[in-house]
Amino acid sequence: MAKGLSRLAGVPHDPLVLEKRRATKSQGEMQSAKARRRNVLNAFRVPPEKAPQVRGRNVLLVDDVFTTGATLNACARALKCAGAARVDALTLARVVRPQSGAI
């Protein structure tokens, strides 16, 4: 998705600007938003050689599904720490949990 959007918008695309620092459990296995946040806390970073591509730039994160936002927040935090001026997110779908008592 990101590559196609990049081409259409005429902006750079680099999927390697973020890397996973450590293995994490599948977010689908997590039962709560708190567990998801803890699972991906400090799990991502911008490699030092990629930091110049991020510093002072606006970055768009593209993901397929937004559930609690834990992964996007962890990625955005890593990008901001590397000097990104702004981080936005675009997702294709949003998971909505039914509320109790809802029809």
C-alpha positions as a Python dict, from the first residue, in 0.01 Angstrom:
ca = {
    (1, 'M'): (0, 0, 0),
    (2, 'A'): (272, 245, 100),
    (3, 'K'): (472, 191, -216),
    (4, 'G'): (170, 258, -438),
    (5, 'L'): (73, 569, -241),
    (6, 'S'): (430, 692, -258),
    (7, 'R'): (437, 654, -633),
    (8, 'L'): (100, 830, -678),
    (9, 'A'): (197, 1117, -447),
    (10, 'G'): (549, 1150, -582),
    (11, 'V'): (709, 1125, -240),
    (12, 'P'): (989, 895, -119),
    (13, 'H'): (912, 552, 20),
    (14, 'D'): (1155, 360, 240),
    (15, 'P'): (1021, 61, 434),
    (16, 'L'): (1361, 19, 601),
    (17, 'V'): (1351, 353, 783),
    (18, 'L'): (1205, 164, 1080),
    (19, 'E'): (1337, -162, 1215),
    (20, 'K'): (1219, -395, 1485),
    (21, 'R'): (1472, -402, 1770),
    (22, 'R'): (1339, -714, 1933),
    (23, 'A'): (1091, -994, 1876),
    (24, 'T'): (737, -934, 1999),
    (25, 'K'): (434, -1154, 2040),
    (26, 'S'): (158, -1122, 1783),
    (27, 'Q'): (-62, -825, 1871),
    (28, 'G'): (-364, -1045, 1789),
    (29, 'E'): (-276, -1257, 2092),
    (30, 'M'): (-298, -959, 2328),
    (31, 'Q'): (-625, -928, 2518),
    (32, 'S'): (-602, -564, 2620),
    (33, 'A'): (-477, -232, 2488),
    (34, 'K'): (-240, -212, 2785),
    (35, 'A'): (-86, -551, 2695),
    (36, 'R'): (-48, -441, 2332),
    (37, 'R'): (128, -119, 2435),
    (38, 'R'): (362, -308, 2667),
    (39, 'N'): (433, -567, 2396),
    (40, 'V'): (565, -308, 2147),
    (41, 'L'): (720, -62, 2394),
    (42, 'N'): (1065, 30, 2257),
    (43, 'A'): (1033, -246, 1995),
    (44, 'F'): (1110, -16, 1699),
    (45, 'R'): (1390, 222, 1609),
    (46, 'V'): (1524, 424, 1320),
    (47, 'P'): (1867, 284, 1229),
    (48, 'P'): (2138, 551, 1270),
    (49, 'E'): (2217, 550, 898),
    (50, 'K'): (1849, 625, 819),
    (51, 'A'): (1811, 911, 1070),
    (52, 'P'): (1907, 1182, 815),
    (53, 'Q'): (1613, 1070, 597),
    (54, 'V'): (1377, 1128, 890),
    (55, 'R'): (1518, 1437, 1063),
    (56, 'G'): (1296, 1740, 1009),
    (57, 'R'): (1061, 1555, 773),
    (58, 'N'): (691, 1476, 782),
    (59, 'V'): (641, 1099, 781),
    (60, 'L'): (332, 901, 692),
    (61, 'L'): (298, 555, 848),
    (62, 'V'): (79, 319, 645),
    (63, 'D'): (-76, 12, 810),
    (64, 'D'): (-350, -227, 709),
    (65, 'V'): (-553, -243, 1032),
    (66, 'F'): (-583, -7, 1331),
    (67, 'T'): (-690, -191, 1644),
    (68, 'T'): (-566, -7, 1954),
    (69, 'G'): (-297, 202, 1786),
    (70, 'A'): (-20, 51, 1999),
    (71, 'T'): (203, -43, 1706),
    (72, 'L'): (149, 288, 1526),
    (73, 'N'): (223, 478, 1847),
    (74, 'A'): (543, 280, 1906),
    (75, 'C'): (656, 345, 1549),
    (76, 'A'): (564, 715, 1571),
    (77, 'R'): (759, 747, 1896),
    (78, 'A'): (1070, 599, 1730),
    (79, 'L'): (1036, 836, 1434),
    (80, 'K'): (990, 1140, 1660),
    (81, 'C'): (1295, 1036, 1865),
    (82, 'A'): (1491, 1026, 1539),
    (83, 'G'): (1386, 1385, 1468),
    (84, 'A'): (1076, 1356, 1250),
    (85, 'A'): (892, 1690, 1244),
    (86, 'R'): (552, 1524, 1220),
    (87, 'V'): (418, 1168, 1202),
    (88, 'D'): (76, 1086, 1060),
    (89, 'A'): (-87, 747, 1008),
    (90, 'L'): (-309, 608, 737),
    (91, 'T'): (-488, 276, 786),
    (92, 'L'): (-716, 78, 561),
    (93, 'A'): (-945, -59, 832),
    (94, 'R'): (-1036, 2, 1195),
    (95, 'V'): (-1133, -269, 1442),
    (96, 'V'): (-1438, -167, 1644),
    (97, 'R'): (-1525, -373, 1947),
    (98, 'P'): (-1896, -401, 2029),
    (99, 'Q'): (-2002, -222, 2346),
    (100, 'S'): (-2199, -410, 2607),
    (101, 'G'): (-2569, -357, 2569),
    (102, 'A'): (-2533, -256, 2204),
    (103, 'I'): (-2776, -401, 1955),
}
